[in-house]
Amino acid sequence: MSHDELPVAARVRRLEERVIAAGLTTGDELDALLDELLDGASPVNGARMVARAWTDPDYREALLADANTAAGSLGFATNGYRLCAVENTPTLHNVVVCTLCSCYPVTLLGPSPGWYRSFAYRSRVVREPRAVLAEFGLRLPDEVEIVVWDASAETRYLVVPRRPEGELPEEELAARVTRKGLIGTSAV
């Protein structure tokens, strides 16, 4: 496949890698610049959706059935892609990747982190998800099944982590949800 035939996201990622390798910037600096450019796009949005699902059974059901409509009901756009919410349980853990490039629900999770866009993550999480999750500090018991969801330009995923213990108000629950939890590389 020639350079011109590569998807735009793959060409952008190659450019990012070259600029970082040349020492012109770092992944963290690029992430910070994207945060500035994508005003309003934040993992706080996805965290609010998850916290609402944890506290409102009707919203949880709606989110799992039609995540686009559930996102819209809280004022969040999904920009034309199909959003699927997948829920972690005591026996099932979900993790998201885009093996082709780095498709990702930016409006709900903010700019994708550099590690999500990296070739190492995209290739390894599919082959050895338990090992990759352990590198993120998430060690799951052998009896927990891990499902890897491959995002695309048409379909993006949002992980609904397991709810933390305790009776907390929705706002406090939302504050506990991390971008990594929404991708599935951490517990919350």
Contact map, one row per residue, 1 for C-alpha under 8 A:
11101100000000000000000000000000000000000000000000000000000000000000000000000000000000000000000000000000000000000000000000000000000000000000000000000000000000000000000000000000000000000000
11111100000000000000000000000000000000000000000000000000000000000000000000000000000000000000000000000000000000000000000000000000000000000000000000000000000000000000000000000000000000000000
11111100001000000000000000000000000000000000000000000000000000000000000000000000000000000000000000000000000000000000000000000000000000000000000000000000000000000000000000000000000000000000
01111100000000000000000000000000000000000000000000000000000000000000000000000000000000000000000000000000000000000000000000000000000000000000000000000000000000000000000000000000000000000000
11111110000000000000000000000000000000000000000000000000000000000000000000000000000000000000000000000000000000000000000000000000000000000000000000000000000000000000000000000000000000000000
11111111011000000000000000000000000000000000000000000000000000000000000000000000000000000000000000000000000000000000000000000000000000000000000000000000000000000000000000000000000000000000
00001111111000000000000000000000000000000000000000000000000000000000000000000000000000000000000000001000000000000000000000000000000000000000000000000000000000000000000000000000000000000000
00000111111100000000000000000000000000000000000000000000000000000000000000000000000000000000000000000000000000000000000000000000000000000000000000000000000000000000000000000000000000000000
00000011111110000000000000000000000000000000000000000000000000000000000000000000000000000000000000001100000000000000000000000000000000000000000000000000000000000000000000000000000000000000
00000111111111000000000000000000000000000000000000000000000000000000000000000000000000000000000000011100000000000000000000000000000000000000000000000000000000000000000000000000000000000000
00100111111111100000000000000000000000000000000000000000000000000000000000000000000000000000000000000000000000000000000000000000000000000000000000000000000000000000000000000000000000000000
00000001111111110000000000000000000000000000000000000000000000000000000000000000000000000000000000000000000000000000000000000000000000000000000000000000000000000000000000000000000000000000
00000000111111111000000000000000000000000000000000000000000000000000000000000000000000000000000000001000000000000000110000000000000000000000000000000000000000000000000000000000000000000000
00000000011111111100000000000000000000000000000000000000000000000000000000000000000000000000000000000000000000000000000000000000000000000000000000000000000000000000000000000000000000000000
00000000001111111110000000000000000000000000000000000000000000000000000000000000000000000000000000000000000000000000000000000000000000000000000000000000000000000000000000000000000000000000
00000000000111111111000000000000000000000000000000000000000000000000000000000000000000000000000000000000000000000000000000000000000000000000000000000000000000000000000000000000000000000000
00000000000011111111100000000000000000000000000000000000000000000000000000000000000000000000000000000000000000000000000000000000000000000000000000000000000000000000000000000000000000000000
00000000000001111111110000000000000000000000000000000000000000000000000000000000000000000000000000000000000000000000000000000000000000000000000000000000000000000000000000000000000000000000
00000000000000111111111110000000000000000000000000000000000000000000000000000000000000000000000000000000000000000000000000000000000000000000000000000000000000000000000000000000000000000000
00000000000000011111111111100000000000000000000000000000000000000000000000000000000000000000000000000000000000000000000000000000000000000000000000000000000000000000000000000000000000000000
00000000000000001111111100000000000000000000000000000000000000000000000000000000000000000000000000000000000000000000000000000000000000000000000000000000000000000000000000000000000000000000
00000000000000000111111100000000000000000000000000000000000000000000000000000000000000000000000000000000000000000000000000000000000000000000000000000000000000000000000000000000000000000000
00000000000000000011111111000000000000000000000000000000000000000000000000000000000000000000000000000000000000000000000000000000000000000000000000000000000000000000000000000000000000000000
00000000000000000011111111000000000000000000000000000000000000000000000000000000000000000000000000000000000000000000000000000000000000000000000000000000000000000000000000000000000000000000
00000000000000000011001111101100000000000000000000000000000000000000000000000000000000000000000000000000000000000000000000000000000000000000000000000000000000000000000000000000000000000000
00000000000000000001001111111100000000000000000000000000000000000000000000000000000000000000000000000000000000000000000000000000000000000000000000000000000000000000000000000000000000000000
00000000000000000001000011111110000000000000000000000000000000000000000000000000000000000000000000000000000000000100000000000000000000000000000000000000000000000000000000000000000000000000
00000000000000000000000001111111000000000000000000000000000000000000000000000000000000000000000000000000000000000100000000000000000000000000000000000000000000000000000000000000000000000000
00000000000000000000000011111111100000000000000000000000000000000000000000000000000000000000000000000000000000000000000000000000000000000000000000000000000000000000000000000000000000000000
00000000000000000000000011111111110000000000000000000000000000000000000000000000000000000000000000000000000000000000000000000000000000000000000000000000000000000000000000000000000000000000
00000000000000000000000000111111111000000000000000000000000000000000000000000000000000000000000000000000000000111100000000000000000000000000000000000000000000000000000000000000000000000000
00000000000000000000000000011111111100000000000000000000000000000000000000000000000000000000000000000000000000000000000000000000000000000000000000000000000000000000000000000000000000000000
00000000000000000000000000001111111110000000000000000000000000000000000000000000000000000000000000000000000000000000000000000000000000000000000000000000000000000000000000000000000000000000
00000000000000000000000000000111111111000000000000000000000000000000000000000000000000000000000000000000000000100000000000000000000000000000000000000000000000000000000000000000000000000000
00000000000000000000000000000011111111101100000000000000000000000000000000000000000000000000000000000000000001100000000000000000000000000000000000000000000000000000000000000000000000000000
00000000000000000000000000000001111111100000000000000000000000000000000000000000000000000000000000000000000000000000000000000000000000000000000000000000000000000000000000000000000000000000
00000000000000000000000000000000111111100000000000000000000000000000000000000000000000000000000000000000000000000000000000000000000000000000000000000000000000000000000000000000000000000000
00000000000000000000000000000000011111111000000000000000000000000000000000000000000000000000000000000000000001100000000000000000000000000000000000000000000000000000000000000000000000000000
00000000000000000000000000000000001111111100000000000000000000000000000000000000000000000000000000000000000000000000000000000000000000000000000000000000000000000000000000000000000000000000
00000000000000000000000000000000000001111100000000000000000000000000000000000000000000000000000000000000001001000000000000000000000000000000000000000000000000000000000000000000000000000000
00000000000000000000000000000000001001111110100000000000000000000000000000000000000000000000000000000000011111100000000000000000000000000000000000000000000000000000000000000000000000000000
00000000000000000000000000000000001000111111110000000000000000000000000000000000000000000000000000000000011111100000000000000000000000000000000000000000000000000000000000000000000000000000
00000000000000000000000000000000000000001111111000000000000000000000000000000000000000000000000000000000000111000000000000000000000000000000000000000000000000000000000000000000011000000000
00000000000000000000000000000000000000000111111100000000000000000000000000000000000000000000000000000000000110000000000000000000000000000000000000000000000000000000000000000110000000000000
00000000000000000000000000000000000000001111111110000000000000000000000000010000000000000000000000000000001110000000000000000000000000000000000000000000000000000000000000000000000000000000
00000000000000000000000000000000000000000111111111000000000000000000000000000000000000000000000000000000000110000000000000000000000000000000000000000000000001000000000000000000000001000000
00000000000000000000000000000000000000000011111111100000000000000000000000000000000000000000000000000000000000000000000000000000000000000000000000000000000000000000000000000110111001000000
00000000000000000000000000000000000000000001111111110000000000000000000000000000000000000000000000000000000000000000000000000000000000000000000000000000000000000000000001100100000000000000
00000000000000000000000000000000000000000000111111111000000000000000001001000000000000000000000000000000000000000000000000000000000000000000000000000000000000000000000000000000000000000000
00000000000000000000000000000000000000000000011111111100000000000000000000000000000000000000000000000000000000000000000000000000000000000000000000000000000000011000000000000100100000000000
00000000000000000000000000000000000000000000001111111110000000000000000000000000000000000000000000000000000000000000000000000000000000000000000000000000000000000000000001101100100000000000
00000000000000000000000000000000000000000000000111111111001100000000000000000000000000000000000000000000000000000000000000000000000000000000000000000000000000000000000001000000000000000000
00000000000000000000000000000000000000000000000011111111111110100000000000000000000000000000000000000000000000000000000000000000000000000000000000000000000000000000000000000000000000000000
00000000000000000000000000000000000000000000000001111111100100000000000000000000000000000000000000000000000000000000000000000000000000000000000000000000000000000010000001000000000000000000
00000000000000000000000000000000000000000000000000111111100000000000000000000000000000000000000000000000000000000000000000000000000000000000000000000000000000000000000001000000000000000000
00000000000000000000000000000000000000000000000000011111111100000000000000000000000000000000000000000000000000000000000000000000000000000000000000000000000000000000000000000000000000000000
00000000000000000000000000000000000000000000000000001111111110000000000000000000000000000000000000000000000000000000000000000000000000000000000000000000000000000000000000000000000000000000
00000000000000000000000000000000000000000000000000001001111111000000000000000000000000000000000000000000000000000000000000000000000000000000000000000000000000000000000000000000000000000000
00000000000000000000000000000000000000000000000000011001111111100000010000000000000000000000000000000000000000000000000000000000000000000000000000000000000000000000000000000000000000000000
00000000000000000000000000000000000000000000000000011101111111110000000000000000000000000000000000000000000000000000000000000000000000000000000000000000000000000000000000000000000000000000
00000000000000000000000000000000000000000000000000001000111111111000000000000000000000000000000000000000000000000000000000000000000000000000000000000000000000000000000000000000000000000000
00000000000000000000000000000000000000000000000000000000011111111110110000000000000000000000000000000000000000000000000000000000000000000000000000000000000000000000000000000000000000000000
00000000000000000000000000000000000000000000000000001000001111111111111000000000000010000000000000000000000000000000000000000000000000000000000000000000000000000000000000000000000000000000
00000000000000000000000000000000000000000000000000000000000111111110000000000000000111100000000000000000000000000000000000000000000000000000000000000000000000000000000000000000000000000000
00000000000000000000000000000000000000000000000000000000000011111110000000000000000000000000000000000000000000000000000000000000000000000000000000000000000000000000000000000000000000000000
00000000000000000000000000000000000000000000000000000000000001111111110000000000001100000000000000000000000000000000000000000000000000000000000000000000000000000000000000000000000000000000
00000000000000000000000000000000000000000000000000000000000001111111111000000000001110000000000000000000000000000000000000000000000000000000000000000000000000000000000000000000000000000000
00000000000000000000000000000000000000000000000000000000000000100111111100001100011100000000000000000000000000000000000000000000000000000000000000000000000000000000000000000000000000000000
00000000000000000000000000000000000000000000000000000000000001100111111110000000000000000000000000000000000000000000000000000000000000000000000000000000000000000000000000000000000000000000
00000000000000000000000000000000000000000000000000000000001001100111111111000000000000000000000000000000000000000000000000000000000000000000000000000000000000000000000000000000000000000000
00000000000000000000000000000000000000000000000010000000000000100011111111111100000000000000000000000000000000000000000000000000000000000000000000000000000000000000000000000000000000000000
00000000000000000000000000000000000000000000000000000000000000000001111111111100000000000000000000000000000000000000000000000000000000000000000000000000000000000000000000000000000000000000
00000000000000000000000000000000000000000000000000000000000000000000111111110000000000000000000000000000000000000000000000000000000000000000000000000000000000000000000000000000000000000000
00000000000000000000000000000000000000000000000010000000000000000000011111110000000000000000000000000000000000000000000000000000000000000000000000000000000000000000000000000000000000000000
00000000000000000000000000000000000000000000000000000000000000000000001111111000000000000000000000000000000000000000000000000000000000000000000000000000000000000000000000000000000000000000
00000000000000000000000000000000000000000000100000000000000000000000001111111100000000000000000000000000001100000000000000000000000000000000000000000000000000000000000000000000000000000000
00000000000000000000000000000000000000000000000000000000000000000001001100111110000000000000000000000000001000000000000000000000000000000000000000000000000000000000000000000000000000000000
00000000000000000000000000000000000000000000000000000000000000000001001100011111111000000000000000000000101100000000000000000000000000000000000000000000000000000000000000000000000000000000
00000000000000000000000000000000000000000000000000000000000000000000000000001111100000000000000000000000000000000000000000000000000000000000000000000000000000000000000000000000000000000000
00000000000000000000000000000000000000000000000000000000000000000000000000000111110000000000000000000000000000000000000000000000000000000000000000000000010000000000000000000000000000000000
00000000000000000000000000000000000000000000000000000000000000000000000000000111111000000000000000000000000000000000000000000000000000000000000000000000111100000000000000000000000000000000
00000000000000000000000000000000000000000000000000000000000000000001000000000101111100000000000000000000000000000000000000000000000000000000000000000000011100000000000000000000000000000000
00000000000000000000000000000000000000000000000000000000000000000111000000000100111110000000000000000000100000000000000000000000000000000000000000000000001111000000000000000000000000000000
00000000000000000000000000000000000000000000000000000000000000010111000000000000011111000000000000000000000000000000000000000000000000000000000000000000001111000000000000000000000000000000
00000000000000000000000000000000000000000000000000000000000000110010000000000000001111100000000000000000000000000000000000000000000000000000000000000000000011110000000000000000000000000000
00000000000000000000000000000000000000000000000000000000000000010000000000000000000111110000010000000000000000000000000000000000000000000000000000000000000011110000000000000000000000000000
00000000000000000000000000000000000000000000000000000000000000010000000000000000000011111000110000000000000000000000000000000000000000000000000000000000000000111100000000000000000000000000
00000000000000000000000000000000000000000000000000000000000000000000000000000000000001111111110000000000000000000000000000000000000000000000000000000000000000111100000000000000000000000000
00000000000000000000000000000000000000000000000000000000000000000000000000000000000000111111100000000000000000000000000000000000000000000000000000000000000000001100000000000000000000000000
00000000000000000000000000000000000000000000000000000000000000000000000000000000000000011111100000000000000000000000000000000000000000000000000100000000000000000100000000000000000000000000
00000000000000000000000000000000000000000000000000000000000000000000000000000000000000011111100000000000000000000000000000000000000000000000001110000000000000000000000000000000000000000000
00000000000000000000000000000000000000000000000000000000000000000000000000000000000000011111110000000000000000000000000000000000000000000000000111100000000000000000000000000000000000000000
00000000000000000000000000000000000000000000000000000000000000000000000000000000000000111111111000000000000000000000000000000000000000000000000111100000000000000000000000000000000000010000
00000000000000000000000000000000000000000000000000000000000000000000000000000000000001110001111100000000000000000000000000000000000000000000000001111000000000100000000000000000000000010000
00000000000000000000000000000000000000000000000000000000000000000000000000000000000000000000111110000000000000000000000000000000000000000000000001111000000000100000000000000000000000111000
00000000000000000000000000000000000000000000000000000000000000000000000000000000000000000000011111000000000000000000000000000000000000000000000000011110000011100000000000000000000000110000
00000000000000000000000000000000000000000000000000000000000000000000000000000000000000000000001111100110000000000001000011001100000000000000000000011110000000000000000000000000000000100000
00000000000000000000000000000000000000000000000000000000000000000000000000000000000000000000000111111111000000000000000001000000000000000000000000000111000000000000000000000000000000000000
00000000000000000000000000000000000000000000000000000000000000000000000000000000000000000000000011111100000000000000000001100000000000000000000000000110000000000000000000000000000000000000
00000000010000000000000000000000000000000000000000000000000000000000000000000000000000000000000001111100000000000000000001000000000000000000000000000001000000000000000000000000000000000000
00000010110010000000000000000000000000000000000000000000000000000000000000000000000000000000000001111110000000000000100000000000000000000000000000000000000000000000000000000000000000000000
00000000110000000000000000000000000000000000000000000000000000000000000000000000000000000000000011111111000000010001100000000000000000000000000000000010000000000000000000000000000000000000
00000000000000000000000000000000000000000000000000000000000000000000000000000000000000000000000011001111100000000000000000000000000000000000000000000011100100000000000000000000000000000000
00000000000000000000000000000000000000000000000000000000000000000000000000000000000000000000000001000111110010010000000000000000000000000000000000000011000110000000000000000000000000000000
00000000000000000000000000000000000000000000000000000000000000000000000000000100001000000000000000000011111111000000000000000000000000000000000000000000000111000000000000000000000000000000
00000000000000000000000000000000000000001100000000000000000000000000000000000000000000000000000000000001111111110000000000000000000000000000000000000000000000000000000000000000000000000000
00000000000000000000000000000000000000011100100000000000000000000000000000011100000000000000000000000000111111000000000000000000000000000000000000000000000000000000000000000000000000000000
00000000000000000000000000000000000000001111110000000000000000000000000000010100000000000000000000000000111111000000000000000000000000000000000000000000000000000000000000000000000000000000
00000000000000000000000000000000000000001111110000000000000000000000000000000000000000000000000000000001111111110000000000000000000000000000000000000000000000000000000000000000001001000000
00000000000000000000000000000000001001011110000000000000000000000000000000000000000000000000000000000000111111110000000000000000000000000000000000000000000000000000000000000000000000000000
00000000000000000000000000000010011001001100000000000000000000000000000000000000000000000000000000000000010011111000000000000000000000000000000000000000000000000000000000000000000000000000
00000000000000000000000000000010000000000000000000000000000000000000000000000000000000000000000000000101010011111101100000000000000000000000000000000000000000000000000000000000000000000000
00000000000000000000000000000010000000000000000000000000000000000000000000000000000000000000000000000000000000111111100000000000000000000000000000000000000000000000000000000000000000000000
00000000000000000000000000110010000000000000000000000000000000000000000000000000000000000000000000000000000000011111110000000000000000000000000000000000000000000000000000000000000000000000
00000000000000000000000000000000000000000000000000000000000000000000000000000000000000000000000000000000000000001111110010000000000000000000000000000000000000000000000000000000000000000000
00000000000000000000000000000000000000000000000000000000000000000000000000000000000000000000000010000100000000011111110011000000000000000000000000000000000000000000000000000000000000000000
00000000000010000000000000000000000000000000000000000000000000000000000000000000000000000000000000001100000000011111111011000000000000000000000000000000000000000000000000000000000000000000
00000000000010000000000000000000000000000000000000000000000000000000000000000000000000000000000000000000000000000111111111000000000000000000000000000000000000000000000000000000000000000000
00000000000000000000000000000000000000000000000000000000000000000000000000000000000000000000000000000000000000000000111111100000000000000000000000000000000000000000000000000000000000000000
00000000000000000000000000000000000000000000000000000000000000000000000000000000000000000000000000000000000000000000011111110000000000000000000000000000000000000000000000000000000000000000
00000000000000000000000000000000000000000000000000000000000000000000000000000000000000000000000010000000000000000011111111111000000100000000000000000000000000000000000000000000000000000000
00000000000000000000000000000000000000000000000000000000000000000000000000000000000000000000000011110000000000000001111111111100000000000000000000000000000000000000000000000000000000000000
00000000000000000000000000000000000000000000000000000000000000000000000000000000000000000000000000100000000000000000001111111110000000000000000000000000000000000000000000000000000000000000
00000000000000000000000000000000000000000000000000000000000000000000000000000000000000000000000000000000000000000000000111111111100100000000000000000000000000000000000000000000000000000000
00000000000000000000000000000000000000000000000000000000000000000000000000000000000000000000000010000000000000000000000011111111111110000000000000010000000000000000000000000000000000000000
00000000000000000000000000000000000000000000000000000000000000000000000000000000000000000000000010000000000000000000000001111111100000000000000000010000000000000000000000000000000000000000
00000000000000000000000000000000000000000000000000000000000000000000000000000000000000000000000000000000000000000000000000111111100000000000000000000000000000000000000000000000000000000000
00000000000000000000000000000000000000000000000000000000000000000000000000000000000000000000000000000000000000000000000000011111111100000000000000000000000000000000000000000000000000000000
00000000000000000000000000000000000000000000000000000000000000000000000000000000000000000000000000000000000000000000000000011111111110000000000001010000000000000000000000000000000000000000
00000000000000000000000000000000000000000000000000000000000000000000000000000000000000000000000000000000000000000000000000001001111111000011000001000000000000000000000000000000000000000000
00000000000000000000000000000000000000000000000000000000000000000000000000000000000000000000000000000000000000000000000000001001111111100000000000000000000000000000000000000000000000000000
00000000000000000000000000000000000000000000000000000000000000000000000000000000000000000000000000000000000000000000000010011001111111110000000000000000000000000000000000000000000000000000
00000000000000000000000000000000000000000000000000000000000000000000000000000000000000000000000000000000000000000000000000001000111111111110000000000000000000000000000000000000000000001100
00000000000000000000000000000000000000000000000000000000000000000000000000000000000000000000000000000000000000000000000000000000011111111111000000000000000000000000000000000000000000000000
00000000000000000000000000000000000000000000000000000000000000000000000000000000000000000000000000000000000000000000000000000000001111111100000000000000000000000000000000000000000000000000
00000000000000000000000000000000000000000000000000000000000000000000000000000000000000000000000000000000000000000000000000000000000111111100000000000000000000000000000000000000000000001100
00000000000000000000000000000000000000000000000000000000000000000000000000000000000000000000000000000000000000000000000000000000000011111110000000000000000000000000000000000000000000000100
00000000000000000000000000000000000000000000000000000000000000000000000000000000000000000000000000000000000000000000000000000000000011111111000000000000000000000000000000000000000000001110
00000000000000000000000000000000000000000000000000000000000000000000000000000000000000000000000000000000000000000000000000000000010011001111100000000000000000000000000000000000000000000000
00000000000000000000000000000000000000000000000000000000000000000000000000000000000000000000000000000000000000000000000000000000010001000111110100000000000000000000000000000000000000000000
00000000000000000000000000000000000000000000000000000000000000000000000000000000000000000000000000000000000000000000000000000000000000000011111100000000000000000000000000000000000000000000
00000000000000000000000000000000000000000000000000000000000000000000000000000000000000000000000000000000000000000000000000000000000000000001111110000000000000000000000000000000000000000000
00000000000000000000000000000000000000000000000000000000000000000000000000000000000000000010000000000000000000000000000000000000000000000000111110000000000000000000000000000000000000000000
00000000000000000000000000000000000000000000000000000000000000000000000000000000000000000111100000000000000000000000000000000000000000000001111111000000000000000000000000000000000000000000
00000000000000000000000000000000000000000000000000000000000000000000000000000000000000000011100000000000000000000000000000000000000000000000011111100000000000000000000000000000000000000000
00000000000000000000000000000000000000000000000000000000000000000000000000000000000000000001111000000000000000000000000000000000110000000000000111110000000000000000000000000000000000000000
00000000000000000000000000000000000000000000000000000000000000000000000000000000000000000001111000000000000000000000000000000000000000000000000011111000000000000000000000000000000000000000
00000000000000000000000000000000000000000000000000000000000000000000000000000000000000000000011110000000000000000000000000001100100000000000000001111100000000000000000000000000000000000000
00000000000000000000000000000000000000000000000000000000000000000000000000000000000000000000011110000000000000000000000000000000000000000000000000111110000010000000000000000000000000000000
00000000000000000000000000000000000000000000000000000000000000000000000000000000000000000000000111100000000000000000000000000000000000000000000000011111000000000000000000000000000000000000
00000000000000000000000000000000000000000000000000000000000000000000000000000000000000000000000111100111000000000000000000000000000000000000000000001111111110000000000000000000000000000000
00000000000000000000000000000000000000000000000000000000000000000000000000000000000000000000000001010011000000000000000000000000000000000000000000000111111100000000000000000000000000000000
00000000000000000000000000000000000000000000000000000000000000000000000000000000100000000000000000000010000000000000000000000000000000000000000000000011111100000000000000000000000000000000
00000000000000000000000000000000000000000000000000000000000000000000000000000001110000000000000000000000000000000000000000000000000000000000000000000011111100000000000000000000000000000000
00000000000000000000000000000000000000000000000000000000000000000000000000000000111100000000000000000000000000000000000000000000000000000000000000000011111110000000000000000000000000000000
00000000000000000000000000000000000000000000000000000000000000000000000000000000111100000000000000000011100000000000000000000000000000000000000000000011111111000000000000000000000000000000
00000000000000000000000000000000000000000000000000000000000000000000000000000000001111000000000100000001100000000000000000000000000000000000000000001010001111100000000000000000000000100000
00000000000000000000000000000000000000000000010000000000000000000000000000000000001111000000000100000000100000000000000000000000000000000000000000000000000111110000000000000000000001100000
00000000000000000000000000000000000000000000000000000000000000000000000000000000000011110000011100000000000000000000000000000000000000000000000000000000000011111000000000000000000011110000
00000000000000000000000000000000000000000000000001000000000000000000000000000000000011110000000000000000000000000000000000000000000000000000000000000000000001111100000000000000000011000000
00000000000000000000000000000000000000000000000001000000000000000000000000000000000000111000000000000000000000000000000000000000000000000000000000000000000000111110000000000000000011010011
00000000000000000000000000000000000000000000000000000000000000000000000000000000000000111100000000000000000000000000000000000000000000000000000000000000000000011111000000000000000000000011
00000000000000000000000000000000000000000000000000000100000000000000000000000000000000000000000000000000000000000000000000000000000000000000000000000000000000001111100000000000000000000001
00000000000000000000000000000000000000000000000000000000000000000000000000000000000000000000000000000000000000000000000000000000000000000000000000000000000000000111110000001000000000000001
00000000000000000000000000000000000000000000000000000000000000000000000000000000000000000000000000000000000000000000000000000000000000000000000000000000000000000011111000000000000000000000
00000000000000000000000000000000000000000000000000000000000000000000000000000000000000000000000000000000000000000000000000000000000000000000000000000000000000000001111100000000000000000000
00000000000000000000000000000000000000000000000000000000000000000000000000000000000000000000000000000000000000000000000000000000000000000000000000000000000000000000111110000000000000000000
00000000000000000000000000000000000000000000000000000000000000000000000000000000000000000000000000000000000000000000000000000000000000000000000000000000000000000000011111011000000000000000
00000000000000000000000000000000000000000000000000000000000000000000000000000000000000000000000000000000000000000000000000000000000000000000000000000000000000000000001111111000000000000000
00000000000000000000000000000000000000000000000100110110000000000000000000000000000000000000000000000000000000000000000000000000000000000000000000000000000000000000000111111100000000000000
00000000000000000000000000000000000000000000000100100000000000000000000000000000000000000000000000000000000000000000000000000000000000000000000000000000000000000000000011111110000000000000
00000000000000000000000000000000000000000000000000000000000000000000000000000000000000000000000000000000000000000000000000000000000000000000000000000000000000000000000111111111000000000000
00000000000000000000000000000000000000000000000000100000000000000000000000000000000000000000000000000000000000000000000000000000000000000000000000000000000000000001000111111111100000000000
00000000000000000000000000000000000000000001001101100000000000000000000000000000000000000000000000000000000000000000000000000000000000000000000000000000000000000000000001111111100000000000
00000000000000000000000000000000000000000001001000000000000000000000000000000000000000000000000000000000000000000000000000000000000000000000000000000000000000000000000000111111110000000000
00000000000000000000000000000000000000000000000000000000000000000000000000000000000000000000000000000000000000000000000000000000000000000000000000000000000000000000000000011111110000000001
00000000000000000000000000000000000000000000001001100000000000000000000000000000000000000000000000000000000000000000000000000000000000000000000000000000000000000000000000001111111011000001
00000000000000000000000000000000000000000010001000000000000000000000000000000000000000000000000000000000000000000000000000000000000000000000000000000000000000000000000000000011111111000101
00000000000000000000000000000000000000000010001000000000000000000000000000000000000000000000000000000000000010000000000000000000000000000000000000000000000000000000000000000000111111100000
00000000000000000000000000000000000000000000000000000000000000000000000000000000000000000000000000000000000000000000000000000000000000000000000000000000000000000000000000000000011111111101
00000000000000000000000000000000000000000000000000000000000000000000000000000000000000000000000000000000000000000000000000000000000000000000000000000000000000111000000000000000111111111111
00000000000000000000000000000000000000000000011000000000000000000000000000000000000000000000000000000000000010000000000000000000000000000000000000000000000001111000000000000000111111111001
00000000000000000000000000000000000000000000000000000000000000000000000000000000000000000000001110000000000000000000000000000000000000000000000000000000000011100000000000000000001111111100
00000000000000000000000000000000000000000000000000000000000000000000000000000000000000000000111100000000000000000000000000000000000000000000000000000000000000101000000000000000000111111110
00000000000000000000000000000000000000000000000000000000000000000000000000000000000000000000001000000000000000000000000000000000000010010100000000000000000000000000000000000000000111111110
00000000000000000000000000000000000000000000000000000000000000000000000000000000000000000000000000000000000000000000000000000000000010011100000000000000000000000000000000000000010110111111
00000000000000000000000000000000000000000000000000000000000000000000000000000000000000000000000000000000000000000000000000000000000000000100000000000000000000001100000000000000000010011111
00000000000000000000000000000000000000000000000000000000000000000000000000000000000000000000000000000000000000000000000000000000000000000000000000000000000000001111000000000001110111000111
